[in-house]
């Protein structure tokens, strides 16, 4: 009988899931943090599912960070344009 996690590096999966859980909760919000946490918790029993959860946590976190950067850039641009257009 084979073990369900044969062929997977469980420690690497858990490490990656833990990293994306922390980054997800800090930068990506609750949903990406929870997806990373689910990946961490499932690493021992279902490593393939854990990798999928971790991948989605990573993708969602990156999307949110990109949106933060775009919104920050837009807010700076709007502030610069509104300051240059105002008359006293």
N, C-alpha and C positions, 0 to 999 in steps of 0.2 A: 504494500500500500504506500502510495506517495503522499508526501505532506502537501497541504494546499498552497504553501508558499514556495515551492521548489522553483528555483531559477530566478528568484527575486532577492534583491539586497534589501532586507527589511529595515536595517538601520539607516541606509541612505534614503529610503522612502520616508521614514519617520523624521529624519533630519530636515529634509526638504519641506515636508508638510508642516513641521514646527516653525520653520523660518517663514513660510507663507502665511501661517496662522497669525504670527506676531505682526508681520508687515501688513497683512490684511486688516487686522483690527485697528492698527495705528493709522494707516493711510487709505485703506480701501473700504472701510465700513464694516458693519456687522455681518452682512451676507458673505463677503469674501473671507472674513475671519472664521465664520462657522463652517464654510466649505473646507478650509484648511484644517480646522479641528476635526471634522469628520474624516478627512484623509488620514490624519494622525491616528485617530482611534481605530480605524479599519485596517491599518497597516499590518497588524499581526494576523488577522483572520482572512482578509480579502485584499491582497496587495494590488491587484489590478484595479479594483474599485477605488482604493486609496489613491492610486496614481491619477485616476480621472478626477476625483475631488480636488486633489492638489493642483492639477492642471487648470481646472476651472477657477479655483481661488486665485491662481497666478494671473490668468487672463483678466478676470474681473478687477483685480487690484491694479493692473497696468492700465486698464481702460479708465478707471477712476482717477488715477494719478495724471494721465494725459488730459482728462477733462479739467482737473484742478489747474493744470498749467495753462490750458487754453483760456479758462475763465479768468485766471489771474492776469494773463496778458491782455485780454479784452478789457478788464477793469482798469488796468494801467493806461491803455490806449484811450479809453473813454475819459479818464481823468485828464490826460494830457490834452486831448482835443477840446474838452469842455473848458479847461483853463485857458487855452489859447484863443477861444472864441468869445470869451466873456469880455464885456466892456464895462468900464466903471464910470 
